[in-house]
């Protein structure tokens, strides 16, 4: 009986570890669900274009804050020179919880949807990549790194 229990535990752990490596940059294992990790207030810490730090774009967006609520609502606030740009709407996970879908609600111009690939989702880091599908005139991949505000 002990031998069967040991085999079952080993197989279960192997399946668990194999299914937990969803994101290119980790983590390879987490006890928290993707939803519980993504909920919170995220502050931009880096911005890369084609895997290279882009200082000019980062300076423009440096104080950006992405807030994802448990009820499926989000806000993206980015203070600019003399004003604050804010988008708000609904968020959800896309395919295999490896994508973050933001639907901006806009009664004047109509709703718009943006999909970001999640390349890292830990309890305190969120990395999102968007590219040519949103910026049709560019072939650049833009990656934003966020850190969660600690409560």
N, C-alpha and C positions, 0 to 999 in steps of 0.2 A: 504494500500500500504506500509506503514512503517513497518508493521509486517512482510510482505513477504521479504522486503529488509533486515531486521534484521536477519531473518532466513537464507537467502542466504549468508550473510556476515559471520555468525557463522559457517555454513557448510563449506564455502570456507576456513576459517581460520583453522578449524579442519583438513581438508584435507591437507592444506599447512603444518601445524605442524607435522602431521603424516608422510608426505613424506620427511621431512627434517632430520629425525633421521637415516641417513644411516650408520653412523660410530659409532662403539661400544663406543668410548670414546669422542664422540661429535664432534662439537657442536650440540645441539639439534635444532638450528635454525640459518640460515645465509641468508642474502639478496644477497650475492655474489654467483655466480655459482661455482661448483667445479673446473672448468677449470680456472677461474679467481683467485681462491685461490691457486691453485697448481703451477701456473706460477711464476718463480722466482729462486733465489739462496738460497739454503737450506744448513745449516751448522749442522753437527752432534753434538748433545748435550748429548746423552745417548745411551747406548747399553745394552739390556737385553737379557739374555738367560733363557728361561722358567720363565719369569716374575721376574728375579733377575738381578740386575746390575752386569755386567761382566767387571771388571776393566781391565784385561789383553787385552781382545779384544777391549775395548773402547780405551785404550792407543794406540793400533796399528792403529785404524781408526779415532782417535780424530779430525784430521784436514781434514776429508773428506768433500767434497762439491758436492752436487747434484744440477745441474742447469737444469731447465725445461723451454724450450723456447715456446713461443706462436705458432711457426710454426711447432711444433711437434718433434723438435730435443732435445736431452739431452746430457749432459756430466756428468760423475762422476769422480771426481779427488780425489786421495788419495795420498798425499805425504808420502813416506816411507824413510827409513834411507838415502840412497844416490841417490834416484831417485823419480820420480812421476809416479804413475800408473794412467792411464786415460782410461776410456771407453767412447765411444760415439755412438750415433745412434738415433733411433726414439723412442718416447714414445707415449702411448695412454692410455685411460681408458679401463678397462675390464668391466665385467658384472656389471650393475647398477652403474657404476662409483665408485665401492667399491674396485676396483683393479687397480694397476698401472702396466702397461706392458712396459718393457724396452727391445727393440730389439737392441742388440749390432751389429753394422755393422763391419765385419771383412773379408776383401777380401782374406786373407791368410788362416785362419782357418775356415772360414764359419761363417755366422751370427748365433747368439744365442739369445734366448728369455728368459727373467726372469719375473715372475709375482709376485707381492707383494700385500698382502692384506692391504688396508688402514684402520687403526683403529681410526685415528683422522686426520681431515683436517679442520683447521681453517685458518684465514688469516695469522697467524704467526707460526703455528705448523703443522707438518706432521709426523705421526707415521706409519711406514711400517713394516709388519711382513712377514718373509719368513720362511720356515721350511723344512720338510723332502723331499719335492718334488725337491728342489734344492740340498740339501745335503743328498743324498740317504743313506749314511752310518750313519746318525745321526737322532735321533727322536726329537732333540731340536728345539724349536721355537725361532728364533732370531728376536728381535724387535729393530728397530733403530728409535730414536727420533731426529727430525730435527727442527731447528728454522729458520725462514726466515730472511735473511739479510735485514735490514731496509735501504731504500734508502734515 
